[in-house]
Amino acid sequence: MRKWVLSGILASEEIYLSQLEALLIPMKPLRAAATTSQPMLIIQQIETIFFKVPELHEIHKDFYDALLPRVQDWGHQQCVGDLFQKLASQLGVYRAFVDNYKVAVETADKCCQANAQFAEISENLKVKSTKDCKDQSAKNSLETLLYKPVDRVTRSTLVLHDLLKHTPSGHPDYALLQDALRISQNFLSSINEEITPRRQSMTVKKGENRQLLRDRFMVELVEGSRKLRHVFLFTDLLLCTKLRKQAAGKGQQYDCKWYIPLADLTFQTIEDCESTPIPLVQDEEIDSLKIKISQIKNEVQREKRTTKGPKVIERLRKKLSEQESLLLLMSPNMAFRVANRNGKGFTFLISSDYERAEWREIVREQQKKCFKSFSLASLELQMLTNSCVKLQTVHTIPMTMNQEDLYCSLEVDSFGYFVNKAKTRVYRDSTEPNWNEEFEIELEGSQTLRLLCYEKCYNKSKHSKEDGENADKIMAKGQIQLDPQTLQNKDWQRAVIAMNGIEVKLSMKFTSREFSLKRMPSRKQSGVFGVKINVVTKRERSKVPLIVRQCVEEIERRGMDEVGIYRVSGVATDIQALKAAFDSNNRDVSVMMSEMDVNAIAGTLKLYFRELPEPLFTDDLYPNFAGGIALSDCVAKESCMLNLLLSLPETNLVTFLFLLDHLKRVAENECINKMSLHNLATVFGPTLLRPSEKDSKISNSSQPISMNDSWSLEVMAQVQVLLYFLQLESIPTPDSKRQSLLFSTEV
């Protein structure tokens, strides 16, 4: 069965490769013509339209070429999991493609309008036929083919589901495929809201623009009774559905209750209609329900500590779900009334005036673009209702109870004392937490990993910030030993931490310093990461790179009180998403940042400086800084260090001074965020000073886990250099200093 599934994957890959090749065929002559006196498109337009297509083709060609011989030489113990894991690790390219997709389609459309020859080419792209799909020789439009990678993200996750289903748990592939699926699902959830409307826009006829704007569970008042509904707002209509009860083995399905085209929709007030009185529920009844729910939750926790089996817990959870659903129906009492053009009204009950105003605003804004009334045939309505299962962004019924909000923190020891290195997002449902998050944690002589699970406490007045005690309640804790021999294995290692009767599963993979600390120059100079800092500032016409300014502003807005800011690792997928957004010049990057955990923003800023092709303090001056900090005479040291600093290129110097002021402001809140000047220097020293690989002693290290002497001394020097500048009360202005002092490279 595994071979049959893999054969299907190979056939699908072959078709996908031919579709990508169909995009590459016109790209090459267009690029060649761009250098002539009469180009069809300019280079910038070509790079925007075909952004990341060559990279995607290369990734899938390598995958196909590696998978084919393994399937041909098939055996029951044949392994393919490493190939899928590698494919999942390259999803960052898809992140960049998806971010650029809208701009690519808009650019292609404008180019078609401006150039008839390109319009003809873009409507007649031929996909090479394959042995498994003879009809692929049909003509495809450029827009259709550009959508294929967007759609591929979802399909790849479904393929991994099928393959894992037919892989025995004892097979060597099982853990690798699980890991690949975890990465794919995590990535898909991070971009799902972006690709959902695109998927919908591809399912309607050309010229139509029906897209899902938002969906929510609401309570509808029907003949005096409260009914739970799932409401979908599209660009041209409001659809009210009922979620069917799921039969065993069947997926979700919706029944349409009614719909109103936005052109016909009006908002009713009490004066506009014969208002139906809202049946109010007494506060005592609401409180009684809340007490019942709390009691059932306590029973669930007690039963989990006994050995009575899962049936008792399942029965309690079913009872809990019933009570919470009842509370959801009974709680809201604020009317939100809409009507169709015939005057027939519908009443929803919601709990927030803010939400009611939000719905009205988005509908009125959309009505400005929507002028025509229409009616849907029964078949069209059925197709639309069926599509809601895939399009929904809200998948679970929201419960109004204040459920336990949990998060985990990860600590590793650093030469004997433990440091908090990562913190998960807060999880809102404590019955089966599944964070599905990745972190990159630096190990410094580390031998133990500790995991602590906390319940979020929002009333923190009981504890003072200065006493060092976490105001949140610790629920569970556990630890595992970091075995150097096991960690040096290149594959992911699965581990289980027992925590107060709870088992926490995690995967770990060790990356040596030679790779994790390597500066990575980018081949794409139009991006930000891995591009020389002076190239970025010249392009942006600024003194300090935009990424540095935006990250610093967001951290100063809401991260100055965050315990361990810059030391605690952010979620890796969030950091990669921000990196891709900055690299593709995404205009919505500030919106993304405002919705992300502040530790991910701090991690993005550190990653930017870490991936500069040359450190901020430059390769040429690095040995002089290392020598200057070792001087014992205070006056000589100050003169040397300031002269060295002012000898940096102007962009490097201005950016460093901007960052230095920010780090000093962070340290001013040390009593709250626990980040002293020394802590900040430890984090940023190697990031700002570590030389390129050709000049670094790091690359000669043969001990990937225990720090050898040369590496340790080099890092200590980098930390001391930054700490020296952090501790200076002020630094003279560059212009006056350059005019009055001469600089000597001899130390």
N, C-alpha and C positions, 0 to 999 in steps of 0.2 A: 504493500500500500504506500509506503514511504517513497518508493521508486516512482510509483504512478503520480504522486503529488509533485515530486521533483521534476518529472517529465513535463507536467503541465506548467511548472514554473519556467522551465527552459523555453518552452514554446512561447510563453507570454513575454519572456525577456527578449526573444528573437524579434517579436513584433515591435516591442518597445524600442529596441535598438534601431530597427528600420525607420521608425517614426522620428527618432532623434537625428538619424542620418539624413532624412528628408529635410530637416531644418538646416543641417550643416551644408547641404549641397548648394543652396543659393548664397549662403553666408560667405563662402570663399571668393566667388567672382565679385560679389558686392564689395568686399573688403579691398580686392585688387583694383576695382574701378574707382574706389574712393580717393586714390592717390593721383588720378588723372585730372585733366582740366575740366571734364564734364562728368562728375560723379553722379550716380543715381541716388545714393544716400551718403551722408558724411559719416566718418568713423564713429562719432559719438552716438548717432542714431543706430548704427549697426550693433555697437556694443550694448546698447540699451535693449534692443529688440531680442538679440540672441544671447542675452546675459546668462552665463553659467551653463549654456547648452553643451559646449565642448567638454566641460568638466563632468557633467552628468553622463555624457556618452562614454567618456573614458572610464568612469567608475563602473558602469554597467557592462562595458565590454570586458573589463578585467574580471568581473564577477561571472559573466557568462563563460568566458574562456577557462576559468578555473573550475566551474561547476560541471561543464560538459563531460570532461574525461572521467570524473568521479562517478557520474550517473552511468556512463557507458561501461565502466568497470565495476559494476554494482555488486555489493555483498551486504549481508545483514548488519555487519559492524562498520560499514563505510561511514565516514564522518563528513559532514558538510557544515556543522554548526559554526566553525571558525569563519567560513565565508559569509554567513548571514550576520555574524557579529561584526565583522569588518564593514559590511555594507551599512549596518545600523550606525556605526561610529562615524560615517561620512554624511549623516543627515544634515549637517550644517550647511552643505551646499544647497540642499533643498530649501532650508530656511531662507537663504539669500535669494533663491529663485522665486519663492512665494512672495517675499517682500517686494520684489521688483516686478512681479507679474502684471499688476494693474498698469504700471508705467509702460511696460513693454507693449501691451495691447494698445494703449492709447497712442503711443509713438508710432506703432505700425499703422494704425488707422489714419493718423495725420499724414504719414508718408504716402499711403495709398491715395488719399485725396489730392495730394500735391503732385504725384507722379503716376501717370497712367500705366507706364511700363512695369513699375513695381507692383501696382495694384493687380495687374494680370498675373505676375509671378506669384504673388501671395495667395491668389485664389486657385492656383493650379499646381500645387506641390504634390509630387508623386511619391508614394511610399512603396518601396520595393516589396514585391510579393514574397511570401515565405511558404515553405512546403505545408505548414499547418493552417495557413490563412490565405487562400487564393484570391479573395476579394480585396486584399490590401493594395492592389495596384490602382484602385480608384483614386480620383483626385481629392486632395484634402486642402482646406484653407489654412493659412498661417495661424489664424486665431485658434482653430481646432487643435492643431499640433502643439501650440504653445500651452494649451490647457492640459495636455497629457501628463507632464511632470507633476502638476498640481493634483491631479486625480491619482497619480501613482503613489502618493504618500499614504492614502487610505488603503489602496489595494495591497501594498506591501505588508501592512499590518495584518490584514485578513489572511494573506498567504502564510505568514508566520503562525497564526492561530491554527490553520489547517495542518501545517507540518508538525507542530508541537502535539496536536491531537493524536497523530499517528506515530509518535516517537515514544517508546517505552521509557518510564522514569529512570530505569537503570542504564539506559544507553548513554555513551559518552557525550552525545549531542544534546541531551536534554537540558543540562544547565546552561550551555551556550545559547541554545535557542530561546530559553526562558529569559536570559539576559538581553538578547537581541530584541525580543518582544517587549520587554520592559522599557528599553531605550526608545523603541518605535512608538509605543503607546504614550510615553511621557512627552515625546516630541509632538505627536499628533494632537494631544490635548492642549499643548501650548499654542498651536496655530489653528485649532479647529474652528474657532469663531471667525477666523479670517477666510478660510477656504470654503466654509459652509455657504455663504451667499454666492460665491463663484460657482460652486457645484450646482446650485439652484438655477443660476442664470444660464447655465449650459443645458438645462433640461427643458427650457421653453423655446418657442419658435423665435427665429431671428427677428429682431425688432422689438420683442417684448422684454420688459425689464423687471419681472416679478422676482423679488428677493425678500428673504426673511429679515425683518428689522429687529424683532424681539419676540420672546414668548415667555409666558409666566403661568403658574397655577393660580387660579382665582376662585372665589366662591360666588356662584350665581344664585340670585333669588328667583325661584320658579314657583309661582302660585303659593307663595308663603313659605316654601321649603328651601333650605340651603343645599345646593348641589356643587360638588367639586368639578371644576372645568380646567382644561388647558387651552389658553387663549394664544393665538398666533397672529401677529401683526405683520402683514406683507406690505410691499410698496404700493399696492393698489386695493387691498381689502383687509378686513378684520375677520378672522375665522375663529369660531368658538367650537371646541371639540370636547368629547368625553373619552377618557382613557378606559378602554375595555378591560374587564377582568381577564388576566392572563390564564389561559389553559395550560396544562402541563406540556412542556416541550415547545410551546409557541412563544414567539416574540411579541413585543408591544404592538397594539393596533389602536387606532382612533376611530370614533364615530363622529361625523359632523352633526352638530346641533343647529347651527345657523351661520350665515356669513353676511357681511354688509360691505359693498364696494365703498372705498373711502370717499368717492364723489357723492355718495348718498348718505354718508354718516353725519349725524349731528349729536351734540352733547345736550342732554336734557337737564333742566333744573326742576325743582319741585313745582315751580309756577308753570312750567311748560307742559306738564303732564298730570294725569290723574294718579298721583303718587300712591304706590302700595306701601302701607306702613311696614317698617322693618321690625321683625320680631326680635326684640332684645333679649339677651341672656343675662341673668342676674350675676353680679360679681361673685357671689357666694358659690354659685354653680361652677364658674370658671376656676375659682380657687380650689374647690373640691377635686376637679379634674386634675389640676396641677399636682395636688398632693398624691393622688392615685398614681400618676405617672412617675413621680419621684420614688414612691414605694416600690413600684415594679422595677425601676432601674436598680435600686438597692438589692432587690431579690436576684436580679440577673448577676450582679457582681458577686453576691454570696454563692450562688450556684456554680459560678466559674471556678471557685476555689474548692469545690467538692468534686466527687467522682461519680455523680449520679447519671452522667451521660448527657449527650447533646439534646435529647428529646425534651427534657424539662426546660432547658434554656430556649429552645426553639418555640415552645409553647408560650413562654413568658414574653419573648420578643414579638410574637404575633399579637398577644394581648396589649403590649406596649404600643405597637403600630396602630391598633384599633383606637386606643385612647388618644394618641397624638393626632390621628386623623379627625377624631371627634372634636378635639380642642381647636384644630385648625378651622373646622367648619363653624364652630360656635363663637370664636373670638372676634372677627372683624365686624364692625357696625357702621362703617362709613360708606355711603352710597356713591357709586360711580355709574352714571346712567348714560346709555347711548341709544340712538334710534335710527331706523332706516327712513327712506324717502316717503314711505307710506304712513309714517308716524308711529309704527310699532316700536315700543321701547323694550330695552333689556337692562336689567340692574345687576351690577356686580357689587359685592361687599369687600372692601379692602380696609386695612388697618392704619394706613398712613396717608395724610394729605399730600405729603411730598410725592409719593408714588402716583397718586391720582393726577397731580399737576404734571408730572413727568409724562404720563400717557397722553394727556391732552396736548402737551407741547409737541410731542413727536408726531402725533396724528395731524395736527394743524399744519406743521411744517411740511409734511408729506402731501397734504391736500393742495398745497400751492403748486405742486408738480403734477397733480392727478386731476384731470378735468372730465373724463368720459365715464358715464355709467355703463354697466354691462351686466349680463347674467351668465352664469356658468351652467353648461349642460350637466346632467347627472354624472356622466362618465368623467368629464373634466373635474367636477367637484370630488369624485371618488379618487382620482389620480392625485389631486392636490392634498387631500386628507391622508392618503397613504404615504405621500412624500414627507409628511410631518414627522414620521418616525425617525427618518434620517436627518432631518433639518433641525430638530429640537436642540436647543442649547441648555435647557433646564431639564435634567433627566430624572430628578427625584422630587417627591412632594416635600415642600419646605415645612419643617416643623417649628412651632412657635416656642417650644420649651427651651430654656437655657441649658443645652446639653453641655457636657464636659468638653472644654476646649483643650486639646493636648498638643504638646510639641516635644521633640527630643533634642538634646544637646549632646555633642560628641567631644570628648576630651582625650588628649594623648599626653603622655609624660614627656618632658623636655629636661633631660639630665636630672631626673629625680623629682621634679615638681610638675603638677598637672596644669594644663592650659586648655581652656575651652576653645575649640577650633571650628566648630560648625553648629548650626541650629536649623532645624527643619521649620517649615511653615506650620502655623497652628492648624490642627486637624479638628474639624467641627463635629465629628461623629465618633465617639470613643469605643463603640462596640467592636469594630475590626479596623483599626487604623492601617492605612496603606499609603505611605508618603510618596513612594516612587520618585525619590529625589537623589541627585548625585552631587558629591562634593569633592573638591580637590584639597587634600590636607597635607601640609608640609610636616615631615617627620624629622625631628632633631634628636638623635640618640634615643628614639622612642621604643619602648618595649611593651606598652600596654595601651589598649583602647578601651575607654569607658563610655558607656551609654547611659544617659539619665533621661527619664520620661517625667515631664511636668504637667500639671493641670494649671491652665492660665487663670490667674486671679486678677480681676479687674479693680478690686478695691484694695489698694496697696498702702493704705494709710497706717496699717498696723506696724509696718516696718520702716525704719529710716534707711535712706540710701547709703549712709556712711558705714553702717555696721557690716556691710559685705554680704548680708544674707539675702538670698533670692526670695522675693515676696511670693513667687508662685509656689504651689504645693508640689513636692516631689512625690510621684506615684510609684515609680519603680526604678531600679538601677541594676546594672550588671557590667561585666568587663570580660575581655579576652586578651590573651597574650599575642603579641605580634612576633611570630616566628620568622626570623630573617631568611631561613632557607625556603620556607613556604612562600613568602612574599616575593622572593626573587624570581619565582615562576612567572612567565609572561602572561599566563591565562588568569581569568577572573577566578577568585577563590570565594566559595560560599561559606558563610559562618552563621552560627546560631548563638545568640546570647540569651541565657535564662535570666529573667527579671521578675522576681517575686511571683512566680507561678505563670508568668507570661513569656512566650518565646518570641524573640525578635530576630528576623532573618535579614541578613545583609550580604552584599557582595563587595569584595575588595580586589583591587589590582594595583600592584606597585609599579611606579614609573621611576627609573633611575634619574639622578641629577643630570646626567649627560643629555637626557631628552627634555625633562621638565623645566630645566633652567636655560635651555638653548634659545638664543634669540632667533626669531623666525622672520627674516625679510620677506615681504610680500611681492609676488610677481605682478600683482595688479596695483599699479600706482594710483589708480583713481579711488582707492579705498583709504582707510585711516590706519588700521592696525598693520604693523610691520612696514610702514612707510616712513621715510625720514621725516623728522618733525618739521624741518624747514620747508619741505615740499608741501606738507599739509597746511601750514600757516600761510604760505605764499598763495596757495589755491584759495584758502578761506579769507585772505586779506585781513589777517588778525595777528596779534602778537602771541596769544596763547591759543592752542588748539581748542576748537569748540567742544570736543568730547571732554576735555579737562574741565572747562568752565561749567558745562552742564552737570557733570557728575558732582563736582564740588558744591554747586548751588543746591542740588537736590539733597545731598548729605547734610549740608548746613541747615536746610529747611526742616528735616525730620530725622536726622541720624545722630545729632550731637549727644543725645542722652542714651544712645544704643550701647549696651554693655558689650565691649570687645569690638567696637567698630574698627574695621580694617584688619583685625586679627581673626575674627570669626568668618569662616568661608561662606559665600553665598551659594545658592543652588546653581550647579554647573550649566544646566540647560537655560536658565534665565540669563546667565552671563553670556553664553554663546548667542542667545537671541538678541541681546543688546549689541554685541559685537557685530553681528550681521546687519543690524539696523543702522549702526553708525557707518559701516563699510559701504552700504548701499545708499547712503544719504537719505534715509527714511525720514520724511517730514513729521511722522507721528512718534518719533523716538521719545520726545518729552512726555507724551501721553503714556507710552509704555513704562517709562521710568516712574511715573507717579503711581502706577499700579503695582510695581514690583517691590519685593522686600529690599530694604535699604542696604543689606549686606551684599546683595547681588550687584548693586550699583557700585559699592566700594570695590568689589571684586573686579568689575569691568575696568575701573580706573587703574587698579594695580596691573591688570593684564595688559592694558595699553602701554604702560611704561615698560613692562617686562618684555613685550614683543617688539619694542623699538629696535631697528637693525643695529643701532649704535646707542649706548647708554646716554642718558641726559648729561652726564658729566664727561662724555666723549672718551674714546679709546686712547687718544693721544695724551690727555691730561690725567687719566686715571692713575698711572704710576706716581705722578707728582703729588696728587691728593693723598695717596697711601703713604708716601714719604713724609709729607708735610704734617700729617696727623701724629706721626711718631716723634716729632721734635719735642725736646724737653723744655726748651726755653719758651716761655709763654708769649713774649713779645715777638720773637722770631716766628713762632707758630701762627699768631694772628696775622702778621704781615704776609706770610707765605700763603695761608689759606684764603685770605680775602683777595689777594692778587690772582691766585689761581681761579677763584670763583668768577672774578670780573673778566677773566680771559676767556670764559665760555662764549660760544656764539650767542648773539643777541637773543634769538628765539629760545635757546636752551636756558639762558640766564633769566629772562623774564618769566618763562614757564615755571622754573624752579622757585623763584621768589614768590610767585602766585601760590604755588603748592605749599611753600614753607609757611606763609601767613595762615593758610588754612589749617595746617597740621598744628600750629601753635594754638589756634582757636579750639581745635579738638581737645588738646591737652588741658586747656583751661577748665574743661568739664571732667577732669580726671576723677573727681570724687564720685561722679555718677557713672561715666562710661568705662572707668578703670583703665584708660589708655594714657599712660604717662609719656613724656617726651622719649624716654628710653624705649618703651614699648613700640612707639611709632617709628623710631629709628631702626629697631630690629625688623619691623615689617617692610619698611621702604628702603633701607640702606642698600641691600643687594639688588633690589628692583631698579634703583636709580643709578647705581654705580657699577654693577657687575659688567665687566667688559665683554666684547664679542668673543665668540668661541676661539678665534685664532689667537687672542691675547690672554685667555683665561687659563688658570691652572685647574679649573674645575673639570675640564674635559679629560685630564690625565688621571682622575680619581678611579681607583680600582675597588673601592669599598662603597657600594651603593647605599647601605643603610647606616653603618656607623661612620660618623664624620672623621675623616683623616686630618692630620695636623695642618697640612698646607691649606686644605679647603677651609678648615675652621678659622685659621689665622686670617685668611683672605676675607671671609664673611665678617669677622670681628672688626677688621680695618674699615670695611664698607659701612658698618653700623656706626663706628666711632666718627667717621667723617660727617655723616648726616647729623648725628647727635651734636657735634660741635656747632654746626650752623643753627640747629634748633635752639641751642642754649644761648646764642648771642642775642642780646637785647635788641640790637638793630644792626642793619647792614647799610653802609653808605650807598648813596645813589650811584648807579653805574656811570653816568656821564662825568660827574665831578671826580670820581675815583679814577677813571681812566685818564683824565687830564693831569692828575697830580702824582701818579705812581707809575713806575716802570716795572715790567714783569720779567723775571728770570726763570728759565726752566730748570736751572740747577738747584737742587735741594741738598 
